[in-house]
Amino acid sequence: MNDEEHLMTLNRTGGRFDLNKIAAAFPETADTMLLDTYLTDKPEASIRVFRIYRDVPPHYHTQCDEVLHVLSGTGTFWIGDPKKEAPFAPGHLLVFPRRAVHAVPRILSHPVIFLAIDTPRRAPDDVVFVDPADGTPSGFIAGI
């Protein structure tokens, strides 16, 4: 079994993941705002690593709570109130409750990569932009 096949097996059963290796596999550019890869994917919860490529406008998720651990990069985010914009950096933990409007209005240093724990699982199309002109689920995120 090669490394990729082994990782796919671990995706279903759990295991050990090299987050640095996973983060390094993201391309330098993307057609969507984010790219992600699922580490675990069960109806009750999913764990993903994702990279943000450009500022993310106000949006929310209807199906899950989202917990983000900053692995690399810096920027700003807000939850609920744009006036409460605050910085994030590696080692920070951001918690976005279901239906809480949130945004990443400024990326200050690249690459911005998060470890995400979603409960229950966040479906790829579970994103609602406050201003529909800001995007669609298909333009928001794609898998690698």
Residue, then its C-alpha position, 0 to 999 in steps of 0.5 A: m500500500n502506498d502513502e496515498e492509499h494508506l492515507m485514504t484508509l486512515n481517513r475512514t478509520g482514524g490514525r496519525f496525520d502529518l499536518n505539516k506534510i498535508a499543509a505543504a501539499f496545497p498549491e500556491t493558487a486556487d480558483t476558489m477562496l479555499l481548498d481543503t482535504y478531509l482527514t476524517d469524514k463521518p456524519e457526526a463530525s469531520i476533521r479537515v485541513f484547509r488553506i485560505y487563498r483570499d479574504v473571506p466575506p461574511h458567511y455562516h454555516t447552517q449545519c455545523d459548529e466549526v472549530l479552527h486551529v491556526l496552523s500557519g499564516t496571520g490575518t484578521f477575523w470577526i464573529g457576529d460583529p465586524k467592529k470586533e475584528a481581531p488578529f489570528a496567528p499560529g496556535h490560536l483557536l477560533v470557534f464559530p458556532r452554527r449560524a454565527v456570521h463570521a469573516v476573514p477580512r484580511i490575510l496578512s501573511h501566507p499561507v493561511i492554513f487551518l485544522a478544522i473540526d466540524t460537528p456535525r460534518r460540514a457538507p461542502d455546500d454548507v456556506v451561506f454568504v450574507d451578501p449573495a453577490d460575494g460568492t456561491p458554495s462552488g466558488f467558496i471551497a474545493g477539495i484537493 
